[in-house]
Amino acid sequence: MRMAWPRMAPPSSAAVLALNPTLDVSYEVDHLIPGEKVASTNTRFDPGGTGVNVGRALRLLKTPALTCLIVAGEIGTVLQRLASRELDAPHFVSIRGETRVNCTLIDKDQKVQYEIDGIGPSVSPSALEQVISAFLGGCEGCFGVLTGSVGGGVPDTIYGNLVDRMRERAAEAVVDAKGPLLAHAIERKPFLIKPNRSEFATLVGKPLPTLAKVALEARAVQSRGVRFVCVSLGEEGALLAGPDNTYYAAAPPVVVRCTVGCGDAMVAGLTSAFARHVPPIEALRLGLACGSATAEQPGTRLFDPADVERLIAQIEVRELDA
């Protein structure tokens, strides 16, 4: 039976760790002209970075979440003010340096999106442990999301180590990362990972041009002890490999305005669904609806819950392991 997300069971709580958040600035322009100044037709300033976006999306999904984030400098002050409006329960740890600024530029005529990632501050061992302690306390007995880049001074083994520390607290680890951060985390067998196709191809060390190849490799990683492997496929949809089957859903048709935050919204949808103890098919459907609804929004704005409700009814999920 299809289940619309507002009718799911009340969720357990969650915690999100954001070690390298950002102030997201997005501009829409009619057309870029080399060497000339052009006027923006739409400008947004949002609290951002993967972890912050997941926390923002969980609030929209009415899933209680503690979001623990590091802020620094004058930009950090702005981020803290903006994040306090959109996060359910933010916990800030202030450090020296300056929070990064990310910029998204959308050329509407060419239908091209440009993204620039800023450089965040270095994190001292004491500040790192301070924010981690808050996070671990918040995810005890529920779900914890480890996501995004980690900033200077933080080892690549951090997410893998945290999966172990979360397990000691009966917490389920959701990991959305890439490169060594993801590889180390997989060794510790988290509950869920959610790479995109490019990140997953890098992880397994081979091209993944077809759905069949993605599914094959997702099953292989899942068999190593990761309970669920979700691979987002952009406009093609998403795949979810679990202990009982592998599921695929095509993306619903939407008019894409900006793809920033789509993957983060999907992670939030998956986490919210699993926190409500729904079947994997429904988790995939909700995650994909959240990501697709975010693509409809301008700049770095996340989905409207009404759009998630509309899109979730259009998503068909099929089993790949007959």
VENUR-V645130 format. One record per helix or strand of 2 or more residues. SS is the DSSP state (A for helix, B for strand). FROM is the first residue (numbers start at 1). TO is the last residue. If there is no record, write none. Layout:
SS&FROM&TO  SS&FROM&TO
This chain:
A&5&7  B&14&18  B&22&29  B&40&48  A&50&60  B&65&72  A&73&86  B&89&95  B&100&107  B&112&116  A&125&138  B&143&147  A&158&167  B&172&176  A&179&187  B&192&193  A&197&204  A&211&222  B&228&232  A&234&236  B&238&241  B&246&249  A&262&275  A&280&295  A&305&312  B&317&319
